[in-house]
Amino acid sequence: MTNYRMLFILLGFLLIRCSDDPNEIAEPLKDQKDQLIPKDQIDDLIINSLKATNEFHWEQVSDQVLWSALMHSDSSLVVGYKPDGEGDINSRMATIDINQKAWVQAKNNVVEEALQVINQSNARQLNADDIVLKAHEVLPQVEMKIEDIAVISRLRSMPNIRYLEPLTYELDSRQTDNGRETSEKGCSNDPDYGIPTGDYVNVAPNAKVSWNYNYMNIPQAWNHSTGSGIGVGLIDTGVSPDQLKLNGEFNSGYSSGRTVSKHGFFVSSWWWWASPDGPNDQCGHGTAMAGAIAAPRSNTGTSVGVAYNSNLIAVRGTGDVVINSGNEKTGVSDALVFLGNRSDVKIISMSIGDVFSSSNVADAIRYAHGKGKLIFAAAGTSTSWTNWYGVIFPANMNETVAVTGIKEGNGYTRCDICHSGSKVDFTIVMERANTNKHPLSLAMSGNTPSTVGGSSVATATAAGIAALVWSKNPGWTRDQVLNKMKQTADLYPSRSSEFGWGTLDALAAVQ
């Protein structure tokens, strides 16, 4: 009897119950409402939800779980708001003016309700400046410092609340008894001095074409388009100031008349007053992705990018490839709004993501999409702790185009560390069948190429192919470009449950 009683208490503490909604996470036991739930139990709850449904959303959890997550982070709560009576605003994110009276009032109501609850039990009466950390200038979201579970309960009952999420809560994926381990974060990009000569072809004036380009008919497509006039926005870890091909030699060899610009929105410091670090890559991943998209067709032996005459707008939004810290969510969100508002940007490439979603980033994705941008996102690249997982966020959103990598050879075999699933739209051949060698790109410095793998390089390659198509048809809309890529992909008109429309064909897409 005692064992059964202990089991019941444990199940209640973990907030697991049967309900009509299998995704719902139950309310805590009443007498435990103010008890802080240990972080490892919250992490297990998240992992179990991901394994069961491939999704996790904070709206699923109880007030106690959300409050505990805030307490295990820095108490920064992101609140998505809307005026009373507004329906689903996701498709209208780019047209909302949050400075209109109804939207200002909705934001003020959120802050006032939070203050009213806090000041009921607070000796020193607080005001808005004491709890509001940041109100977004474009998106309907406000960031507040909340430490009272009663505030969580009150805000969740309000009709103008779209979501509440802890901004800085990070899933701890350390090695545990159930086999989780720290994921690789993609920060390496050294020159590869051992690239076999069979892994590239030299083309005029003296550039290296990666071995995998022919699988997508990219060199053949260059007879019709090289990406001229198209701006590709890259949200990643920045670009290296020491890689001349992304700086002073961006126009060199057969690449000319184009521009590269670099911007930074990621703040590495945890001090609230800190400014963005700048555009310089301190990881290596962003430099490699920029090289795959737009490296010049040079005369110095470097690798050539898919759209070697396109314009590049590189934005440092993250410190690595996982959008998991609060500063990374904010940096990516700000980068999306920035690129969404640029008329010279047609395409956005995001070889970054995380296993569960962030609503403030999702708002920004929908904003950029509403501005007509064609957004490519990596389906996922992982070590064993998430090899069971499908397509990651934000590639699993309807507003993005999900890309993954496959091995060369007959049929479809995903790369050793690539994700696949029903949300995948396209594939790119990017891994040797026997040697597991990966495509060439630009290293952090110098003319010797690096090699880079995963769904990251697949995504950048797909973004480059889109630039070729759009350059050939400059008057087309995003949907026309995407439909052309879909209709000329390998599996069309069939769609695979794991690999979407299949491998892209750049030549067919530009003819």
NUFI-530187 format. One record per residue (C-alpha): x, y, z. Coordinates in pm, whole numbers. Example, Ala and Ser with C-alpha at 12.3 -4.5 7.8 and 13.67 -1.06 7.14 Angstrom:
2
(node (1230,-450,780))
(node (1367,-106,714))
***
This chain:
511
(node (0,0,0))
(node (281,239,87))
(node (448,181,-251))
(node (128,261,-437))
(node (82,579,-233))
(node (436,694,-308))
(node (385,622,-676))
(node (69,833,-677))
(node (247,1124,-513))
(node (537,1100,-758))
(node (305,1099,-1058))
(node (125,1402,-926))
(node (451,1580,-864))
(node (564,1514,-1220))
(node (234,1657,-1344))
(node (141,1359,-1556))
(node (-222,1262,-1591))
(node (-469,1116,-1836))
(node (-690,1369,-2016))
(node (-886,1420,-2332))
(node (-588,1604,-2479))
(node (-280,1375,-2492))
(node (-53,1680,-2524))
(node (-186,1846,-2211))
(node (33,1846,-1904))
(node (-173,1834,-1587))
(node (-214,2084,-1308))
(node (-6,2020,-994))
(node (-156,1889,-675))
(node (-313,2183,-492))
(node (-100,2153,-182))
(node (216,2159,-393))
(node (131,2470,-593))
(node (409,2681,-447))
(node (670,2406,-449))
(node (955,2452,-691))
(node (979,2161,-934))
(node (1340,2043,-984))
(node (1492,2135,-1314))
(node (1580,1782,-1416))
(node (1213,1685,-1383))
(node (1108,1976,-1606))
(node (1370,1867,-1858))
(node (1238,1512,-1850))
(node (886,1642,-1902))
(node (1004,1835,-2209))
(node (1196,1539,-2351))
(node (901,1305,-2300))
(node (669,1546,-2481))
(node (913,1574,-2770))
(node (947,1198,-2796))
(node (571,1147,-2788))
(node (459,1422,-3026))
(node (775,1581,-3174))
(node (658,1905,-3014))
(node (673,2093,-2687))
(node (496,2419,-2609))
(node (493,2602,-2278))
(node (118,2648,-2304))
(node (87,2274,-2235))
(node (228,2300,-1885))
(node (72,2404,-1557))
(node (129,2738,-1387))
(node (362,2563,-1144))
(node (583,2420,-1417))
(node (608,2753,-1596))
(node (683,2939,-1274))
(node (944,2679,-1176))
(node (1110,2718,-1516))
(node (1128,3093,-1458))
(node (1286,3038,-1119))
(node (1546,2805,-1271))
(node (1642,3077,-1519))
(node (1658,3453,-1470))
(node (1282,3514,-1433))
(node (1252,3674,-1777))
(node (901,3607,-1908))
(node (812,3680,-2270))
(node (446,3770,-2312))
(node (278,3769,-2652))
(node (-29,3992,-2645))
(node (-318,4104,-2865))
(node (-623,4327,-2821))
(node (-939,4172,-2680))
(node (-1149,4013,-2951))
(node (-862,3959,-3193))
(node (-846,3612,-3344))
(node (-540,3432,-3476))
(node (-293,3701,-3581))
(node (-15,3475,-3710))
(node (-89,3534,-4079))
(node (-108,3911,-4018))
(node (212,3953,-3817))
(node (377,4173,-4083))
(node (84,4415,-4110))
(node (17,4479,-3740))
(node (97,4827,-3610))
(node (157,4785,-3238))
(node (155,5163,-3197))
(node (-217,5175,-3270))
(node (-436,5248,-2970))
(node (-583,4900,-2929))
(node (-240,4734,-2932))
(node (-88,4985,-2692))
(node (-381,4933,-2457))
(node (-341,4554,-2477))
(node (25,4580,-2380))
(node (-53,4822,-2098))
(node (-326,4591,-1967))
(node (-75,4307,-1942))
(node (170,4516,-1744))
(node (-99,4667,-1521))
(node (-249,4328,-1435))
(node (94,4193,-1344))
(node (163,4496,-1125))
(node (-172,4468,-951))
(node (-101,4109,-847))
(node (257,4186,-741))
(node (165,4495,-539))
(node (-104,4311,-342))
(node (169,4140,-143))
(node (463,4374,-193))
(node (554,4627,74))
(node (721,4853,-181))
(node (479,4940,-458))
(node (638,4870,-795))
(node (574,5043,-1125))
(node (610,4940,-1489))
(node (979,5029,-1504))
(node (1047,4782,-1225))
(node (917,4479,-1415))
(node (929,4561,-1788))
(node (1266,4460,-1932))
(node (1186,4521,-2298))
(node (883,4597,-2512))
(node (943,4496,-2873))
(node (929,4788,-3117))
(node (764,4589,-3399))
(node (625,4259,-3269))
(node (339,4230,-3014))
(node (546,4094,-2730))
(node (683,4231,-2405))
(node (952,4090,-2177))
(node (898,4117,-1801))
(node (1074,4002,-1486))
(node (823,3786,-1299))
(node (888,3587,-980))
(node (533,3537,-851))
(node (330,3231,-952))
(node (11,3431,-896))
(node (111,3659,-1184))
(node (141,3357,-1412))
(node (-210,3245,-1317))
(node (-358,3590,-1363))
(node (-199,3657,-1702))
(node (-303,3318,-1836))
(node (-665,3399,-1759))
(node (-661,3716,-1970))
(node (-819,3698,-2319))
(node (-550,3915,-2480))
(node (-260,3683,-2389))
(node (-122,3483,-2683))
(node (156,3306,-2494))
(node (380,3315,-2186))
(node (728,3167,-2212))
(node (1046,3174,-2001))
(node (1297,3347,-2227))
(node (1618,3212,-2081))
(node (1525,2859,-1975))
(node (1764,2610,-2137))
(node (1715,2237,-2168))
(node (1999,2062,-1990))
(node (2105,1783,-2227))
(node (2401,1656,-2029))
(node (2478,1283,-2013))
(node (2231,1107,-1786))
(node (2113,754,-1716))
(node (1862,773,-2000))
(node (2136,837,-2253))
(node (2111,1210,-2324))
(node (2434,1389,-2398))
(node (2551,1736,-2482))
(node (2480,1821,-2845))
(node (2746,1945,-3080))
(node (2709,2315,-3151))
(node (2886,2325,-3487))
(node (3170,2560,-3396))
(node (3466,2453,-3608))
(node (3579,2565,-3950))
(node (3949,2503,-4001))
(node (4112,2454,-4340))
(node (4110,2092,-4454))
(node (4455,2019,-4596))
(node (4365,1658,-4673))
(node (4085,1706,-4927))
(node (4126,1439,-5200))
(node (4158,1576,-5552))
(node (3853,1372,-5645))
(node (3639,1583,-5412))
(node (3652,1894,-5629))
(node (3692,2015,-5986))
(node (3896,2323,-6077))
(node (3713,2574,-6294))
(node (3816,2907,-6443))
(node (3960,3137,-6333))
(node (4094,2915,-6050))
(node (3813,2807,-5819))
(node (3719,2472,-5669))
(node (3372,2328,-5735))
(node (3267,2093,-5454))
(node (3214,1727,-5548))
(node (2843,1736,-5460))
(node (2740,2024,-5689))
(node (2687,1799,-5989))
(node (2421,1600,-5805))
(node (2205,1913,-5809))
(node (2327,2023,-6158))
(node (2458,2346,-6012))
(node (2756,2400,-6250))
(node (2525,2337,-6545))
(node (2279,2596,-6408))
(node (2555,2860,-6411))
(node (2516,2880,-6789))
(node (2176,3038,-6718))
(node (2212,3216,-6383))
(node (2475,3300,-6121))
(node (2246,3476,-5872))
(node (2311,3832,-5988))
(node (2087,4096,-5835))
(node (1946,3875,-5558))
(node (2007,3947,-5191))
(node (2042,3646,-4962))
(node (2011,3712,-4590))
(node (2208,3471,-4371))
(node (2120,3443,-4000))
(node (2396,3253,-3828))
(node (2710,3313,-3619))
(node (2841,3596,-3838))
(node (3127,3592,-4085))
(node (3499,3595,-4022))
(node (3677,3929,-4073))
(node (3986,3726,-4168))
(node (3826,3552,-4466))
(node (3906,3788,-4753))
(node (3656,3620,-4986))
(node (3377,3752,-4765))
(node (3537,4091,-4725))
(node (3767,4281,-4962))
(node (3778,4000,-5222))
(node (3404,3933,-5230))
(node (3421,4071,-5582))
(node (3705,3876,-5741))
(node (3758,3638,-6030))
(node (3425,3585,-6208))
(node (3226,3751,-5927))
(node (3163,4121,-5973))
(node (2917,4404,-5923))
(node (2773,4275,-5598))
(node (2775,4369,-5232))
(node (2834,4208,-4894))
(node (2713,4365,-4571))
(node (2758,4240,-4215))
(node (2544,4306,-3909))
(node (2521,4185,-3551))
(node (2225,4139,-3314))
(node (2363,3874,-3078))
(node (2464,3986,-2728))
(node (2700,3744,-2555))
(node (2702,3931,-2224))
(node (2435,3858,-1965))
(node (2436,4220,-1840))
(node (2106,4380,-1936))
(node (2270,4698,-2064))
(node (2514,4518,-2298))
(node (2511,4591,-2671))
(node (2537,4343,-2959))
(node (2886,4203,-3005))
(node (2904,4289,-3375))
(node (2907,4084,-3697))
(node (3232,3891,-3654))
(node (3213,3511,-3648))
(node (3364,3358,-3334))
(node (3232,3010,-3407))
(node (3305,2930,-3773))
(node (2964,2801,-3873))
(node (2838,3126,-4024))
(node (3151,3168,-4234))
(node (3108,2819,-4377))
(node (2740,2884,-4460))
(node (2823,3216,-4624))
(node (3084,3040,-4835))
(node (2837,2772,-4945))
(node (2588,3037,-5054))
(node (2794,3315,-5205))
(node (3172,3257,-5204))
(node (3320,3420,-5516))
(node (3434,3225,-5820))
(node (3786,3334,-5747))
(node (4130,3299,-5902))
(node (4306,3185,-5583))
(node (4190,2824,-5544))
(node (3909,2878,-5293))
(node (3576,2698,-5310))
(node (3298,2866,-5507))
(node (2950,2929,-5368))
(node (2629,2819,-5537))
(node (2517,3175,-5619))
(node (2857,3333,-5670))
(node (2718,3661,-5803))
(node (2447,3712,-5543))
(node (2454,3979,-5275))
(node (2509,3863,-4917))
(node (2357,4020,-4608))
(node (2514,3830,-4316))
(node (2364,3874,-3970))
(node (2512,3740,-3648))
(node (2208,3630,-3451))
(node (2355,3345,-3247))
(node (2672,3234,-3073))
(node (2643,2879,-3211))
(node (2391,2676,-3411))
(node (2144,2605,-3128))
(node (1887,2879,-3059))
(node (1856,2799,-2690))
(node (1976,3097,-2484))
(node (1765,3404,-2427))
(node (2017,3622,-2606))
(node (2010,3391,-2908))
(node (1631,3395,-2925))
(node (1636,3773,-2907))
(node (1921,3799,-3160))
(node (1752,3573,-3414))
(node (1419,3747,-3368))
(node (1575,4090,-3421))
(node (1767,3960,-3723))
(node (1448,3831,-3885))
(node (1271,4163,-3839))
(node (1575,4344,-3975))
(node (1596,4128,-4287))
(node (1220,4128,-4326))
(node (1226,4506,-4356))
(node (1503,4511,-4618))
(node (1367,4538,-4971))
(node (1696,4406,-5116))
(node (1660,4071,-4934))
(node (1463,3802,-5116))
(node (1586,3490,-4938))
(node (1673,3412,-4576))
(node (1891,3112,-4489))
(node (1886,2974,-4133))
(node (2109,2673,-4068))
(node (2025,2700,-3698))
(node (1745,2583,-3469))
(node (1643,2393,-3158))
(node (1437,2088,-3065))
(node (1150,2288,-2921))
(node (995,2608,-3038))
(node (1025,2967,-2922))
(node (714,3179,-2973))
(node (901,3509,-2986))
(node (1120,3371,-3266))
(node (811,3225,-3436))
(node (653,3572,-3433))
(node (958,3705,-3617))
(node (953,3417,-3868))
(node (592,3501,-3951))
(node (683,3869,-3976))
(node (959,3805,-4231))
(node (740,3560,-4420))
(node (464,3820,-4431))
(node (714,4056,-4594))
(node (752,3809,-4882))
(node (1081,3646,-4782))
(node (1159,3288,-4884))
(node (1295,3133,-4563))
(node (1505,2816,-4568))
(node (1572,2638,-4239))
(node (1778,2333,-4143))
(node (1579,2020,-4063))
(node (1830,1934,-3791))
(node (2181,1803,-3730))
(node (2246,1616,-3407))
(node (2457,1378,-3212))
(node (2291,1077,-3053))
(node (2092,1261,-2787))
(node (1837,1376,-3047))
(node (1885,1120,-3323))
(node (1528,1005,-3253))
(node (1392,1351,-3327))
(node (1224,1468,-3648))
(node (1243,1815,-3800))
(node (1351,2084,-3554))
(node (1226,2440,-3500))
(node (1193,2665,-3698))
(node (1214,2428,-3996))
(node (896,2261,-3872))
(node (696,2582,-3922))
(node (465,2623,-4222))
(node (635,2954,-4303))
(node (976,2795,-4358))
(node (1120,2556,-4616))
(node (1287,2261,-4442))
(node (1602,2113,-4597))
(node (1804,1808,-4497))
(node (2113,1631,-4628))
(node (2145,1287,-4785))
(node (2423,1058,-4897))
(node (2526,1014,-5258))
(node (2412,701,-5439))
(node (2085,545,-5543))
(node (1778,610,-5334))
(node (1756,830,-5027))
(node (1972,775,-4720))
(node (1997,1068,-4484))
(node (2340,1180,-4373))
(node (2470,1022,-4055))
(node (2372,1316,-3834))
(node (2085,1467,-4037))
(node (1719,1473,-3935))
(node (1432,1376,-4164))
(node (1053,1362,-4138))
(node (722,1472,-4282))
(node (810,1842,-4250))
(node (1111,1811,-4487))
(node (1059,1989,-4819))
(node (1387,1930,-5006))
(node (1710,1735,-4989))
(node (2066,1810,-5094))
(node (2334,1548,-5158))
(node (2615,1640,-4917))
(node (2781,1322,-4784))
(node (3002,1068,-4958))
(node (2863,715,-4936))
(node (3189,540,-4846))
(node (3409,806,-4689))
(node (3142,1034,-4534))
(node (3330,1330,-4682))
(node (3139,1658,-4689))
(node (3117,1956,-4929))
(node (3379,2229,-4957))
(node (3334,2579,-4825))
(node (3535,2876,-4699))
(node (3748,2838,-4387))
(node (3785,3115,-4131))
(node (4082,3248,-4326))
(node (4305,3165,-4619))
(node (4250,3000,-4956))
(node (4250,2636,-4847))
(node (3886,2520,-4827))
(node (3721,2369,-4524))
(node (3460,2095,-4534))
(node (3120,2120,-4368))
(node (2834,1874,-4326))
(node (2486,1821,-4182))
(node (2157,1976,-4278))
(node (2331,2312,-4230))
(node (2522,2300,-4559))
(node (2218,2144,-4727))
(node (2012,2447,-4625))
(node (2270,2700,-4743))
(node (2300,2515,-5075))
(node (1923,2522,-5124))
(node (1917,2895,-5049))
(node (2186,2945,-5316))
(node (1981,2748,-5571))
(node (1679,2967,-5491))
(node (1894,3272,-5567))
(node (1979,3124,-5908))
(node (1610,3072,-5984))
(node (1504,3417,-5865))
(node (1787,3585,-6055))
(node (1673,3416,-6376))
(node (1316,3532,-6306))
(node (1351,3863,-6117))
(node (983,3950,-6150))
(node (864,3634,-5977))
(node (711,3613,-5632))
(node (833,3389,-5353))
(node (563,3133,-5428))
(node (656,3117,-5795))
(node (1021,3055,-5711))
(node (931,2789,-5454))
(node (688,2616,-5691))
(node (952,2603,-5965))
(node (1198,2442,-5725))
(node (933,2194,-5612))
(node (816,2101,-5962))
(node (1171,2034,-6080))
(node (1282,1836,-5773))
(node (1361,1467,-5805))
(node (1046,1312,-5654))
(node (780,1553,-5781))
(node (481,1506,-5813))
(node (515,1246,-5536))
(node (616,1350,-5189))
(node (818,1133,-4950))
(node (717,1111,-4587))
(node (1083,1156,-4490))
(node (1244,1357,-4773))
(node (973,1582,-4914))
(node (997,1658,-5285))
(node (1346,1515,-5296))
(node (1675,1651,-5428))
(node (1676,1989,-5599))
(node (1773,2022,-5966))
(node (1923,2366,-6021))
(node (1950,2332,-6398))
(node (1588,2229,-6447))
(node (1477,2506,-6211))
(node (1646,2782,-6414))
(node (1555,2654,-6761))
***
